[in-house]
Amino acid sequence: MHETLRDALDKLEAGDWDGAHAVVQDDPGPEAAWLHAHLHRLEGDEGNAAYWYSRAGRAPFAGPEEDERAALRAALAG
């Protein structure tokens, strides 16, 4: 499962927001919800991002987007 989410991060970093979103869209796990929140944060949809942060059991990430992606990668590596 985490491998697929790492693939989604790879897609995002390659500029494929839609491809990354397609990966996380139907994944019910908390890590996918966190990545889903991050994707909506990137597009500027703070309301939708807040919903997905809540689904992930997390507060919205307060730091830069790059730091959040690094935190996501670290979480998915474990």
C-alpha positions in Angstrom: 0.0 0.0 0.0 2.7 2.5 0.9 4.5 1.7 -2.3 1.5 3.0 -4.2 1.4 6.1 -2.1 5.1 6.7 -2.7 4.2 6.3 -6.4 1.6 9.0 -6.0 4.2 11.3 -4.5 6.5 10.6 -7.4 3.7 11.5 -9.8 3.1 14.8 -7.9 6.7 15.7 -8.0 6.8 15.0 -11.7 4.0 17.5 -12.2 1.1 14.9 -12.5 -1.3 16.2 -9.9 -4.2 14.4 -11.5 -2.3 11.1 -11.5 -1.4 11.5 -7.8 -5.1 12.3 -7.0 -6.3 9.3 -8.8 -4.1 7.1 -6.6 -5.3 8.5 -3.3 -9.0 9.1 -4.3 -10.4 5.7 -3.2 -7.7 4.7 -0.7 -9.4 4.7 2.8 -6.1 4.7 4.8 -5.0 7.7 6.9 -1.7 8.1 5.0 -3.7 8.4 1.8 -6.0 10.9 3.4 -3.0 13.0 4.5 -1.6 12.9 0.9 -5.1 13.8 -0.4 -5.1 16.8 2.0 -1.7 17.9 0.7 -2.9 17.7 -2.9 -5.9 19.9 -2.2 -3.7 22.3 -0.2 -1.5 22.6 -3.3 -4.4 23.5 -5.4 -5.5 26.2 -2.9 -8.7 24.4 -1.8 -8.3 24.9 1.9 -11.8 23.7 2.8 -11.3 20.4 1.0 -7.8 20.0 2.4 -9.2 20.6 5.9 -11.7 17.8 5.4 -8.9 15.4 4.3 -6.6 16.4 7.2 -9.5 15.6 9.5 -10.0 12.2 7.8 -6.2 11.6 8.3 -6.5 12.5 12.0 -4.1 15.4 11.6 -4.1 19.1 12.0 -3.4 21.0 8.8 0.3 21.2 8.1 1.7 24.6 9.1 5.0 24.5 7.3 6.0 24.9 3.7 4.6 22.5 1.1 8.0 21.0 0.5 8.4 20.2 4.2 5.1 18.5 4.2 6.0 16.3 1.2 9.3 15.4 3.0 7.2 14.4 6.1 4.9 12.4 3.9 7.8 10.5 2.3 9.3 9.8 5.7 6.0 8.5 7.0 5.6 6.3 4.0 9.1 4.9 4.3 8.4 3.4 7.7 
